[in-house]
Amino acid sequence: MHQDVTTRYMGLPLRSPILVGACPLTLKPEMVREVAIAGAGAAVMPSLMEEQVIRWLSRRRSDTQDHPPEAELWQSENAYNGGVESCLKTIPRLKRQCGIPIIASLNGGQDGDWLSVAGELELAGVDAIELIINANTSDPTCTAEQAERPLLDAVRRVTQMVSVPVAVKLLPFYSTLPNLVFRLSEAGARGIVLFGREPIWEISDGDLVPALHWQLSSPGLLQTTLSGLIRVRGSDPSLSIAASGGIATTLDVVHAVIGGADVTMLTSEVYRSGPDVIAHLVEGLSGYLQRNGFDSYRDLLASRQKQTPKQDRRAKMKTMLAPPEPGDPVDAKPPHGDRWGHLTTPTP
Ligand SMILES: Cc1cc2nc3c(=O)[nH]c(=O)nc-3n(C[C@H](O)[C@H](O)[C@H](O)COP(=O)(O)O)c2cc1C
């Protein structure tokens, strides 16, 4: 017998709490159909970039042809996600063919008119919008409050414009994360995704030119995700929290949920293992519920409120000062001596 794994994310009914995170895979209706059949709760489309949207809006307003260099840039931008026009056309196809909620993603550095595209995404049929606004924080005179303002303004603008729920995907670098999450909720956000990642700089051996690339994440990233979840879990119980980063196994899903996530998102593991990984995790989650006496996923969510771990300094000290258990690195003796077998005096 399979346990009931249905749930809700920002009020949207989902078949399961396993979602496919933002990436270009979700532009392909066949792929989204496959993950939907495998049991995915929803899929997030690749981000449309602020610069792309601004260009698209101005081109549409003036209806002029791009100058050649401009056109070249335009094409390379669009190679990633198909461009605004094609995304808007893909949404109704995804909705028709896949039968799961489709979430659009917008990525920018500031609040502004470019966010009017959220209204077009809603008209095209998306079920929710994920917003990523990462202000440029390399200016040493910019305070945390100044850096966070564009994000809060953008959330207010988009949530006033659309009636579909809006989630905010954050990077893990905010010093007062619970407070930011609380203010995002006040600004109208219905969901928080912890955490986003950025493409990383790579320098190829051939031409030694730095270029930005997406890299698949490693399981170690789950620690960052868990620490974020545990930090924000008390911020606002009405918010839906999505875990993203380093989730690859059933146990990762369970840990993220116990940590505070309502749903989990996978990207790298779908690239590595294909859509079957979703079926595997949905099955694994159902098995976990059964083995642990839960009739449904909702029961698991309800049970964890009683188990909120204490996040105070006393609890931390207790863990750190407890006698080391077998295998604890605190107890391990570093090897001494050099690689030729000469013993060196160990430091007392
Ligand atoms: C190939 C690739 C493309 C991605 N594209 C986007 C994107 O367009 N927008 C976005 O917010 N995140 C994007 N991400 C980040 C993922 O959505 C996710 O947040 C991150 O990879 C962590 O989850 P994971 O460990 O399951 O991969 C991308 C990740 C990969 C690997």
The ligand as a Gaussian input file, in Angstrom:
#p B3LYP/6-31G(d) Opt

LIG

0 1
 C       22.131000      23.293000     -15.135000
 C       21.485000      24.142000     -14.077000
 C       20.699000      25.227000     -14.450000
 C       20.090000      26.018000     -13.475000
 N       19.310000      27.080000     -13.855000
 C       18.703000      27.847000     -12.901000
 C       17.845000      28.922000     -13.253000
 O       17.607000      29.216000     -14.420000
 N       17.296000      29.643000     -12.248000
 C       17.519000      29.358000     -10.925000
 O       16.968000      30.041000     -10.047000
 N       18.313000      28.339000     -10.564000
 C       18.885000      27.585000     -11.510000
 N       19.685000      26.527000     -11.135000
 C       19.860000      26.253000      -9.682000
 C       18.870000      25.165000      -9.248000
 O       17.535000      25.547000      -9.467000
 C       19.063000      24.833000      -7.758000
 O       18.686000      25.934000      -6.968000
 C       20.495000      24.450000      -7.406000
 O       21.120000      23.734000      -8.440000
 C       20.553000      23.638000      -6.114000
 O       19.777000      22.453000      -6.203000
 P       20.413000      21.013000      -6.590000
 O       21.436000      20.703000      -5.575000
 O       19.234000      20.087000      -6.570000
 O       20.990000      21.167000      -7.958000
 C       20.298000      25.726000     -12.098000
 C       21.098000      24.636000     -11.733000
 C       21.689000      23.845000     -12.705000
 C       22.522000      22.684000     -12.269000

